[in-house]
Amino acid sequence: MTDKQKQNFLKLLDQGVGLVVWHHALAKCQDWPEFEKIAGAKFWLKPGERNGVQIPKSGTGGGKVKMHIEDPKHPITKGRSDFEVNDETYNHQTFCDGIHLLVSTDHPRSDKPIAWVHQYGKARVFGYQSGHDAKVWTDDDFRHLMAQGIRWVGGRLPDAEKK
């Protein structure tokens, strides 16, 4: 992103325009530290440093991934139960303080957080690590959470109070 694009993006967020950060978008803007704060997480394309700590390059895994609903009362996950998908996993990502975990996994080749929400200024942000290809996009549980996340970001759920 150019500096002007970054400024315009930040203006939208400051106006309360929500953001869905999905799958490989977590690797966007590698050289812009603010994007990690906006997204709530970062997939590292190469080793780096954050707050004086060396971070390895993030990696991937995959296969059958058991998903656990961490917050069954949040508007995005309300009424849902644990499920399993066939998907790519990410590991060695970094996550920001203050994200609210919605979905997790204990898959050995994945970081625990799979889906989360947080506020970046006035903007609602929904982060969803899942979603690599058609194998997961045909899964009803995946599609439901993605759709609910988009609705929540846009303030379109009946009980979409800020969480």
MDTraj code that builds the backbone (N, CA, C; nanometers):
import mdtraj as md
import numpy as np

residues = "MET THR ASP LYS GLN LYS GLN ASN PHE LEU LYS LEU LEU ASP GLN GLY VAL GLY LEU VAL VAL TRP HIS HIS ALA LEU ALA LYS CYS GLN ASP TRP PRO GLU PHE GLU LYS ILE ALA GLY ALA LYS PHE TRP LEU LYS PRO GLY GLU ARG ASN GLY VAL GLN ILE PRO LYS SER GLY THR GLY GLY GLY LYS VAL LYS MET HIS ILE GLU ASP PRO LYS HIS PRO ILE THR LYS GLY ARG SER ASP PHE GLU VAL ASN ASP GLU THR TYR ASN HIS GLN THR PHE CYS ASP GLY ILE HIS LEU LEU VAL SER THR ASP HIS PRO ARG SER ASP LYS PRO ILE ALA TRP VAL HIS GLN TYR GLY LYS ALA ARG VAL PHE GLY TYR GLN SER GLY HIS ASP ALA LYS VAL TRP THR ASP ASP ASP PHE ARG HIS LEU MET ALA GLN GLY ILE ARG TRP VAL GLY GLY ARG LEU PRO ASP ALA GLU LYS LYS".split()
xyz = np.array([
    [0.0843, -0.1182, 0.0000],
    [0.0000, 0.0000, 0.0000],
    [0.0889, 0.1247, 0.0000],
    [0.0455, 0.2217, -0.0740],
    [0.1176, 0.3484, -0.0723],
    [0.0832, 0.4225, 0.0565],
    [0.1606, 0.5266, 0.0860],
    [0.1307, 0.6062, 0.2047],
    [-0.0086, 0.6681, 0.1957],
    [-0.0472, 0.7138, 0.0776],
    [-0.1804, 0.7729, 0.0590],
    [-0.2895, 0.6677, 0.0817],
    [-0.2693, 0.5466, 0.0320],
    [-0.3665, 0.4396, 0.0541],
    [-0.3784, 0.4056, 0.2026],
    [-0.2676, 0.4049, 0.2718],
    [-0.2702, 0.3797, 0.4163],
    [-0.3494, 0.4884, 0.4880],
    [-0.3252, 0.6141, 0.4511],
    [-0.3985, 0.7251, 0.5122],
    [-0.5485, 0.7121, 0.4870],
    [-0.5860, 0.6802, 0.3654],
    [-0.7280, 0.6655, 0.3317],
    [-0.7903, 0.5473, 0.4052],
    [-0.7158, 0.4389, 0.4156],
    [-0.7619, 0.3213, 0.4884],
    [-0.7867, 0.3563, 0.6352],
    [-0.6921, 0.4261, 0.6972],
    [-0.7079, 0.4672, 0.8363],
    [-0.8259, 0.5620, 0.8549],
    [-0.8506, 0.6483, 0.7574],
    [-0.9661, 0.7390, 0.7649],
    [-1.0964, 0.6602, 0.7649],
    [-1.1043, 0.5570, 0.6812],
    [-1.2250, 0.4731, 0.6796],
    [-1.2467, 0.4056, 0.8144],
    [-1.1405, 0.3510, 0.8705],
    [-1.1525, 0.2861, 1.0005],
    [-1.1942, 0.3867, 1.1072],
    [-1.1398, 0.5078, 1.0998],
    [-1.1744, 0.6123, 1.1952],
    [-1.3210, 0.6538, 1.1833],
    [-1.3787, 0.6339, 1.0661],
    [-1.5211, 0.6632, 1.0461],
    [-1.6102, 0.5482, 1.0939],
    [-1.5471, 0.4379, 1.1373],
    [-1.6240, 0.3243, 1.1864],
    [-1.6548, 0.2193, 1.0819],
    [-1.5943, 0.2311, 0.9641],
    [-1.6121, 0.1283, 0.8617],
    [-1.5419, 0.0025, 0.9108],
    [-1.6145, -0.1091, 0.9149],
    [-1.5599, -0.2340, 0.9666],
    [-1.4679, -0.3033, 0.8677],
    [-1.3995, -0.4059, 0.9185],
    [-1.3016, -0.4775, 0.8376],
    [-1.3055, -0.6264, 0.8692],
    [-1.3080, -0.7079, 0.7640],
    [-1.2900, -0.8523, 0.7763],
    [-1.1507, -0.8842, 0.7241],
    [-1.0689, -0.9463, 0.8080],
    [-0.9341, -0.9862, 0.7692],
    [-0.9362, -1.1385, 0.7630],
    [-0.9319, -1.1900, 0.6421],
    [-0.9569, -1.3314, 0.6195],
    [-0.8343, -1.3996, 0.5596],
    [-0.7997, -1.5136, 0.6167],
    [-0.6959, -1.6055, 0.5719],
    [-0.5659, -1.5324, 0.5344],
    [-0.5248, -1.5352, 0.4097],
    [-0.3925, -1.4847, 0.3727],
    [-0.3816, -1.3323, 0.3826],
    [-0.4935, -1.2653, 0.4040],
    [-0.4851, -1.1207, 0.4281],
    [-0.4048, -1.0917, 0.5545],
    [-0.3898, -1.1924, 0.6416],
    [-0.3075, -1.1752, 0.7615],
    [-0.1604, -1.1534, 0.7267],
    [-0.1236, -1.1797, 0.6036],
    [0.0143, -1.1579, 0.5583],
    [0.0297, -1.0260, 0.4829],
    [-0.0756, -0.9477, 0.4748],
    [-0.0736, -0.8205, 0.4030],
    [0.0121, -0.7180, 0.4776],
    [0.0675, -0.6262, 0.4055],
    [0.1381, -0.5098, 0.4617],
    [0.2484, -0.5491, 0.5594],
    [0.3359, -0.6368, 0.5175],
    [0.4425, -0.6876, 0.6040],
    [0.5292, -0.5776, 0.6643],
    [0.5484, -0.4695, 0.5920],
    [0.6366, -0.3626, 0.6398],
    [0.5618, -0.2456, 0.7040],
    [0.4338, -0.2667, 0.7351],
    [0.3537, -0.1629, 0.8008],
    [0.3051, -0.2177, 0.9342],
    [0.3754, -0.1908, 1.0443],
    [0.3400, -0.2473, 1.1742],
    [0.1965, -0.2172, 1.2183],
    [0.1420, -0.1064, 1.1733],
    [0.0053, -0.0704, 1.2139],
    [-0.0971, -0.1724, 1.1638],
    [-0.0676, -0.2375, 1.0508],
    [-0.1652, -0.3330, 0.9977],
    [-0.1852, -0.4506, 1.0930],
    [-0.0801, -0.4937, 1.1601],
    [-0.0956, -0.6007, 1.2587],
    [-0.1907, -0.5575, 1.3694],
    [-0.1799, -0.4322, 1.4128],
    [-0.2710, -0.3802, 1.5160],
    [-0.4133, -0.3743, 1.4632],
    [-0.4292, -0.3366, 1.3384],
    [-0.5621, -0.3305, 1.2778],
    [-0.6216, -0.4703, 1.2674],
    [-0.5457, -0.5639, 1.2132],
    [-0.5955, -0.7001, 1.1907],
    [-0.6079, -0.7798, 1.3195],
    [-0.5261, -0.7488, 1.4171],
    [-0.5242, -0.8253, 1.5408],
    [-0.4237, -0.9393, 1.5379],
    [-0.3606, -0.9623, 1.4225],
    [-0.2640, -1.0710, 1.4072],
    [-0.1792, -1.0469, 1.2837],
    [-0.0725, -1.1263, 1.2739],
    [0.0149, -1.1162, 1.1565],
    [0.0715, -1.2532, 1.1227],
    [0.0656, -1.2887, 0.9949],
    [0.1337, -1.4042, 0.9381],
    [0.2653, -1.3522, 0.8823],
    [0.3765, -1.4023, 0.9322],
    [0.5088, -1.3529, 0.8957],
    [0.5618, -1.4254, 0.7730],
    [0.5817, -1.3534, 0.6633],
    [0.6352, -1.4128, 0.5413],
    [0.7849, -1.4386, 0.5493],
    [0.8515, -1.3718, 0.6419],
    [0.9942, -1.3951, 0.6667],
    [1.0171, -1.3668, 0.8154],
    [1.1268, -1.4173, 0.8709],
    [1.1541, -1.3878, 1.0118],
    [1.1626, -1.2380, 1.0347],
    [1.1277, -1.1966, 1.1555],
    [1.1310, -1.0547, 1.1876],
    [1.1442, -1.0324, 1.3361],
    [1.1138, -0.9102, 1.3760],
    [1.1236, -0.8727, 1.5161],
    [1.0028, -0.7887, 1.5533],
    [0.9504, -0.8147, 1.6707],
    [0.8381, -0.7360, 1.7231],
    [0.8638, -0.7118, 1.8705],
    [0.8689, -0.5863, 1.9093],
    [0.8924, -0.5481, 2.0488],
    [1.0189, -0.6125, 2.1055],
    [1.1240, -0.6187, 2.0245],
    [1.2509, -0.6738, 2.0682],
    [1.2582, -0.8259, 2.0715],
    [1.1526, -0.8922, 2.0266],
    [1.1492, -1.0389, 2.0259],
    [1.1618, -1.0882, 1.8818],
    [1.2513, -1.1836, 1.8605],
    [1.2678, -1.2423, 1.7280],
    [1.1486, -1.3328, 1.6970],
    [1.0916, -1.3174, 1.5785],
    [0.9754, -1.3944, 1.5346],
    [1.0180, -1.4793, 1.4154],
    [0.9902, -1.6114, 1.4194],
    [1.0234, -1.6945, 1.3034],
    [0.9239, -1.6723, 1.1901],
    [0.9619, -1.7151, 1.0724],
    [0.8691, -1.7136, 0.9593],
    [0.7490, -1.8012, 0.9962],
    [0.6287, -1.7536, 0.9659],
    [0.5084, -1.8331, 0.9904],
    [0.5066, -1.9511, 0.8946],
    [0.4332, -2.0518, 0.9318],
    [0.4239, -2.1708, 0.8492],
    [0.2804, -2.2163, 0.8331],
    [0.2663, -2.3240, 0.7585],
    [0.1328, -2.3769, 0.7327],
    [0.1301, -2.5264, 0.7608],
    [0.0125, -2.5752, 0.7787],
    [-0.0140, -2.7174, 0.7960],
    [-0.1499, -2.7437, 0.7360],
    [-0.2186, -2.8408, 0.7894],
    [-0.3535, -2.8599, 0.7403],
    [-0.4045, -3.0007, 0.7533],
    [-0.5217, -3.0209, 0.6966],
    [-0.5927, -3.1468, 0.7059],
    [-0.7223, -3.1255, 0.7814],
    [-0.7644, -3.2279, 0.8520],
    [-0.8850, -3.2166, 0.9341],
    [-0.8520, -3.1320, 1.0562],
    [-0.9291, -3.0249, 1.0754],
    [-0.9047, -2.9313, 1.1843],
    [-1.0304, -2.9210, 1.2691],
    [-1.0185, -2.9596, 1.3958],
    [-1.1305, -2.9473, 1.4894],
    [-1.1353, -2.8040, 1.5402],
    [-1.2513, -2.7434, 1.5263],
    [-1.2716, -2.6053, 1.5691],
    [-1.3551, -2.6037, 1.6966],
    [-1.3103, -2.5229, 1.7922],
    [-1.3815, -2.5104, 1.9192],
    [-1.4396, -2.3700, 1.9320],
    [-1.5669, -2.3621, 1.9612],
    [-1.6324, -2.2326, 1.9832],
    [-1.5941, -2.1845, 2.1223],
    [-1.5186, -2.0771, 2.1298],
    [-1.4725, -2.0212, 2.2572],
    [-1.5776, -1.9333, 2.3241],
    [-1.6547, -1.8615, 2.2442],
    [-1.7562, -1.7714, 2.2991],
    [-1.8895, -1.7980, 2.2298],
    [-1.9702, -1.8896, 2.2855],
    [-2.0980, -1.9241, 2.2220],
    [-2.2056, -1.8159, 2.2364],
    [-2.1758, -1.7080, 2.3076],
    [-2.2743, -1.6006, 2.3256],
    [-2.2509, -1.4809, 2.2332],
    [-2.1356, -1.4779, 2.1672],
    [-2.1068, -1.3659, 2.0770],
    [-2.1999, -1.3757, 1.9560],
    [-2.2443, -1.2631, 1.9008],
    [-2.3354, -1.2671, 1.7850],
    [-2.2837, -1.3483, 1.6655],
    [-2.1541, -1.3557, 1.6465],
    [-2.1003, -1.4321, 1.5336],
    [-2.1127, -1.5820, 1.5563],
    [-2.0911, -1.6263, 1.6785],
    [-2.0878, -1.7702, 1.7087],
    [-2.2129, -1.8194, 1.7807],
    [-2.3041, -1.7304, 1.8093],
    [-2.4247, -1.7661, 1.8851],
    [-2.4988, -1.8822, 1.8177],
    [-2.5309, -1.9823, 1.8991],
    [-2.6054, -2.0969, 1.8490],
    [-2.5216, -2.2014, 1.7780],
    [-2.3927, -2.1805, 1.7681],
    [-2.3049, -2.2745, 1.6973],
    [-2.2381, -2.3675, 1.7969],
    [-2.1964, -2.4832, 1.7489],
    [-2.1219, -2.5774, 1.8318],
    [-1.9917, -2.6130, 1.7606],
    [-1.9049, -2.6825, 1.8314],
    [-1.7765, -2.7222, 1.7748],
    [-1.7982, -2.7961, 1.6435],
    [-1.7012, -2.7853, 1.5531],
    [-1.7125, -2.8477, 1.4218],
    [-1.5748, -2.8844, 1.3705],
    [-1.5691, -2.9522, 1.2588],
    [-1.4438, -2.9926, 1.1971],
    [-1.4459, -2.9542, 1.0502],
    [-1.3331, -2.9040, 1.0023],
    [-1.3197, -2.8686, 0.8609],
    [-1.1904, -2.9275, 0.8056],
    [-1.1822, -2.9345, 0.6757],
    [-1.0590, -2.9715, 0.6072],
    [-1.0011, -2.8419, 0.5530],
    [-0.8907, -2.7957, 0.6129],
    [-0.8408, -2.6631, 0.5777],
    [-0.6913, -2.6524, 0.6059],
    [-0.6326, -2.5469, 0.5526],
    [-0.4942, -2.5117, 0.5811],
    [-0.4894, -2.4431, 0.7172],
    [-0.3840, -2.4693, 0.7919],
    [-0.3638, -2.4024, 0.9198],
    [-0.2402, -2.3130, 0.9107],
    [-0.2334, -2.2166, 1.0026],
    [-0.1193, -2.1266, 1.0127],
    [-0.0554, -2.1444, 1.1497],
    [0.0766, -2.1278, 1.1548],
    [0.1456, -2.1319, 1.2835],
    [0.2546, -2.0253, 1.2877],
    [0.3012, -1.9980, 1.4063],
    [0.4043, -1.8967, 1.4325],
    [0.3599, -1.7566, 1.3916],
    [0.2297, -1.7306, 1.4030],
    [0.1802, -1.5943, 1.3832],
    [0.1967, -1.5186, 1.5146],
    [0.1782, -1.3896, 1.5101],
    [0.1715, -1.3110, 1.6324],
    [0.0301, -1.2544, 1.6421],
    [-0.0157, -1.2401, 1.7667],
    [-0.1509, -1.1912, 1.7943],
    [-0.1419, -1.0734, 1.8897],
    [-0.2265, -0.9764, 1.8679],
    [-0.2257, -0.8557, 1.9487],
    [-0.3029, -0.8760, 2.0783],
    [-0.2585, -0.8063, 2.1805],
    [-0.3346, -0.8045, 2.3054],
    [-0.4712, -0.7439, 2.2773],
    [-0.5704, -0.7924, 2.3453],
    [-0.7033, -0.7332, 2.3347],
    [-0.7951, -0.7966, 2.2327],
    [-0.7468, -0.8940, 2.1556],
    [-0.8403, -0.9610, 2.0653],
    [-0.9319, -1.0495, 2.1503],
    [-1.0550, -1.0652, 2.1050],
    [-1.1529, -1.1487, 2.1742],
    [-1.1676, -1.2768, 2.0932],
    [-1.1211, -1.3866, 2.1493],
    [-1.1177, -1.5141, 2.0789],
    [-1.2579, -1.5740, 2.0673],
    [-1.2965, -1.6081, 1.9431],
    [-1.4265, -1.6697, 1.9169],
    [-1.4146, -1.8179, 1.8862],
    [-1.3140, -1.8560, 1.8062],
    [-1.2952, -1.9945, 1.7630],
    [-1.1475, -2.0294, 1.7778],
    [-1.1207, -2.1501, 1.8284],
    [-0.9833, -2.1953, 1.8458],
    [-0.9694, -2.3388, 1.7965],
    [-0.8437, -2.3849, 1.7917],
    [-0.8151, -2.5238, 1.7588],
    [-0.6974, -2.5711, 1.8424],
    [-0.6884, -2.7023, 1.8566],
    [-0.5709, -2.7605, 1.9210],
    [-0.4908, -2.8436, 1.8196],
    [-0.5137, -2.8168, 1.6909],
    [-0.4407, -2.8868, 1.5850],
    [-0.2905, -2.8643, 1.6066],
    [-0.2088, -2.9703, 1.5985],
    [-0.0665, -2.9557, 1.6293],
    [0.0117, -2.8670, 1.5320],
    [-0.0419, -2.8398, 1.4138],
    [0.0294, -2.7534, 1.3180],
    [-0.0419, -2.6201, 1.2990],
    [-0.1098, -2.5768, 1.4066],
    [-0.1828, -2.4505, 1.4000],
    [-0.1637, -2.3715, 1.5278],
    [-0.1690, -2.2403, 1.5150],
    [-0.1832, -2.1567, 1.6334],
    [-0.3238, -2.1791, 1.6882],
    [-0.3413, -2.1532, 1.8151],
    [-0.4721, -2.1736, 1.8788],
    [-0.5813, -2.0831, 1.8195],
    [-0.5581, -1.9525, 1.8069],
    [-0.6659, -1.8657, 1.7563],
    [-0.6994, -1.8931, 1.6093],
    [-0.8277, -1.9068, 1.5819],
    [-0.8765, -1.9240, 1.4453],
    [-0.9633, -1.8048, 1.4054],
    [-1.0500, -1.7605, 1.4952],
    [-1.1362, -1.6443, 1.4663],
    [-1.1422, -1.5562, 1.5905],
    [-1.1412, -1.4259, 1.5668],
    [-1.1419, -1.3295, 1.6763],
    [-1.2062, -1.2002, 1.6299],
    [-1.2389, -1.1176, 1.7261],
    [-1.2878, -0.9827, 1.6975],
    [-1.2139, -0.8858, 1.7888],
    [-1.2131, -0.7620, 1.7479],
    [-1.1644, -0.6544, 1.8339],
    [-1.2041, -0.5219, 1.7712],
    [-1.1816, -0.4176, 1.8458],
    [-1.2065, -0.2818, 1.7981],
    [-1.0731, -0.2192, 1.7614],
    [-1.0700, -0.1539, 1.6487],
    [-0.9564, -0.0698, 1.6134],
    [-1.0144, 0.0701, 1.6003],
    [-0.9976, 0.1500, 1.7044],
    [-1.0633, 0.2806, 1.7071],
    [-1.2135, 0.2608, 1.7030],
    [-1.2788, 0.3199, 1.6046],
    [-1.4237, 0.3080, 1.5898],
    [-1.4654, 0.1875, 1.5060],
    [-1.3691, 0.1177, 1.4488],
    [-1.3981, 0.0091, 1.3542],
    [-1.4029, -0.1268, 1.4234],
    [-1.5024, -0.2040, 1.3879],
    [-1.5074, -0.3443, 1.4285],
    [-1.4214, -0.4241, 1.3323],
    [-1.3454, -0.5190, 1.3866],
    [-1.2592, -0.6037, 1.3044],
    [-1.2904, -0.7495, 1.3376],
    [-1.3102, -0.8289, 1.2328],
    [-1.3286, -0.9732, 1.2453],
    [-1.2122, -1.0404, 1.1745],
    [-1.1303, -1.1136, 1.2490],
    [-1.0196, -1.1886, 1.1923],
    [-1.0557, -1.3354, 1.1857],
    [-1.0291, -1.3971, 1.0704],
    [-1.0662, -1.5383, 1.0510],
    [-0.9538, -1.6047, 0.9734],
    [-0.8728, -1.6848, 1.0416],
    [-0.7562, -1.7469, 0.9800],
    [-0.7949, -1.8533, 0.8790],
    [-0.9081, -1.9145, 0.8963],
    [-0.9519, -2.0237, 0.8094],
    [-0.9911, -1.9713, 0.6710],
    [-1.0005, -2.0630, 0.5729],
    [-1.0548, -2.0255, 0.4433],
    [-0.9637, -2.0419, 0.3244],
    [-0.8821, -2.1463, 0.3202],
    [-0.7829, -2.1600, 0.2139],
    [-0.8414, -2.1873, 0.0753],
    [-0.9319, -2.2836, 0.0639],
    [-0.9773, -2.3213, -0.0699],
    [-1.1183, -2.3796, -0.0666],
    [-1.1592, -2.4389, -0.1786],
    [-1.2960, -2.4892, -0.1939],
    [-1.3316, -2.5959, -0.0915],
    [-1.2325, -2.6702, -0.0407],
    [-1.2632, -2.7730, 0.0591],
    [-1.3312, -2.7126, 0.1812],
    [-1.2867, -2.5967, 0.2239],
    [-1.3476, -2.5345, 0.3410],
    [-1.4646, -2.4439, 0.3009],
    [-1.4581, -2.3824, 0.1845],
    [-1.5657, -2.2928, 0.1412],
    [-1.6972, -2.3665, 0.1154],
    [-1.6923, -2.4962, 0.0987],
    [-1.8162, -2.5729, 0.0823],
    [-1.8712, -2.6204, 0.2168],
    [-1.8012, -2.5907, 0.3257],
    [-1.8442, -2.6312, 0.4593],
    [-1.9443, -2.5308, 0.5165],
    [-2.0596, -2.5805, 0.5591],
    [-2.1654, -2.4931, 0.6108],
    [-2.1225, -2.4158, 0.7350],
    [-2.0468, -2.4788, 0.8255],
    [-2.0027, -2.4088, 0.9469],
    [-1.9085, -2.2940, 0.9128],
    [-1.8137, -2.3190, 0.8239],
    [-1.7222, -2.2127, 0.7812],
    [-1.8003, -2.0968, 0.7192],
    [-1.8888, -2.1288, 0.6261],
    [-1.9642, -2.0233, 0.5562],
    [-2.0533, -1.9451, 0.6527],
    [-2.1126, -2.0147, 0.7481],
    [-2.1980, -1.9456, 0.8449],
    [-2.1164, -1.8441, 0.9261],
    [-1.9997, -1.8875, 0.9777],
    [-1.9188, -1.7950, 1.0570],
    [-1.8682, -1.6776, 0.9735],
    [-1.8303, -1.7039, 0.8497],
    [-1.7856, -1.5951, 0.7633],
    [-1.9003, -1.4953, 0.7403],
    [-2.0178, -1.5466, 0.7092],
    [-2.1330, -1.4585, 0.6847],
    [-2.1691, -1.3792, 0.8101],
    [-2.1687, -1.4455, 0.9249],
    [-2.2014, -1.3755, 1.0493],
    [-2.0946, -1.2727, 1.0832],
    [-1.9686, -1.3047, 1.0550],
    [-1.8619, -1.2091, 1.0796],
    [-1.8761, -1.0842, 0.9948],
    [-1.9116, -1.1030, 0.8689],
    [-1.9337, -0.9889, 0.7803],
    [-2.0511, -0.9054, 0.8316],
    [-2.1578, -0.9720, 0.8712],
    [-2.2744, -0.8995, 0.9240],
    [-2.2387, -0.8241, 1.0520],
    [-2.1634, -0.8888, 1.1407],
    [-2.1264, -0.8245, 1.2666],
    [-2.0416, -0.7000, 1.2415],
    [-1.9436, -0.7126, 1.1522],
    [-1.8576, -0.5984, 1.1188],
    [-1.9420, -0.4817, 1.0689],
    [-2.0454, -0.5136, 0.9933],
    [-2.1325, -0.4092, 0.9399],
    [-2.2448, -0.3665, 1.0333],
    [-2.2475, -0.4211, 1.1561],
    [-2.3526, -0.3862, 1.2519],
    [-2.4889, -0.4370, 1.2108],
    [-2.4929, -0.5486, 1.1381],
    [-2.6170, -0.6001, 1.0815],
    [-2.6739, -0.7204, 1.1544],
    [-2.6254, -0.7510, 1.2739],
    [-2.6829, -0.8609, 1.3525],
    [-2.7740, -0.8035, 1.4591],
    [-2.8818, -0.8744, 1.4926],
    [-2.9778, -0.8212, 1.5894],
    [-2.9157, -0.7787, 1.7216],
    [-2.8209, -0.8556, 1.7714],
    [-2.7562, -0.8197, 1.8982],
    [-2.6090, -0.7909, 1.8752],
    [-2.5841, -0.7009, 1.7820],
    [-2.4470, -0.6712, 1.7410],
    [-2.3833, -0.5613, 1.8262],
    [-2.4127, -0.5630, 1.9569],
    [-2.3468, -0.4657, 2.0439],
    [-2.1967, -0.4873, 2.0350],
    [-2.1221, -0.3829, 2.0611],
    [-1.9773, -0.3936, 2.0512],
    [-1.9251, -0.4841, 2.1608],
    [-1.8431, -0.5802, 2.1212],
    [-1.7795, -0.6711, 2.2177],
    [-1.6325, -0.6708, 2.1929],
])
top = md.Topology()
chain = top.add_chain()
for i, resn in enumerate(residues, 1):
    res = top.add_residue(resn, chain, resSeq=i)
    for name in ("N", "CA", "C"):
        top.add_atom(name, md.element.get_by_symbol(name[0]), res)
traj = md.Trajectory(xyz[None], top)
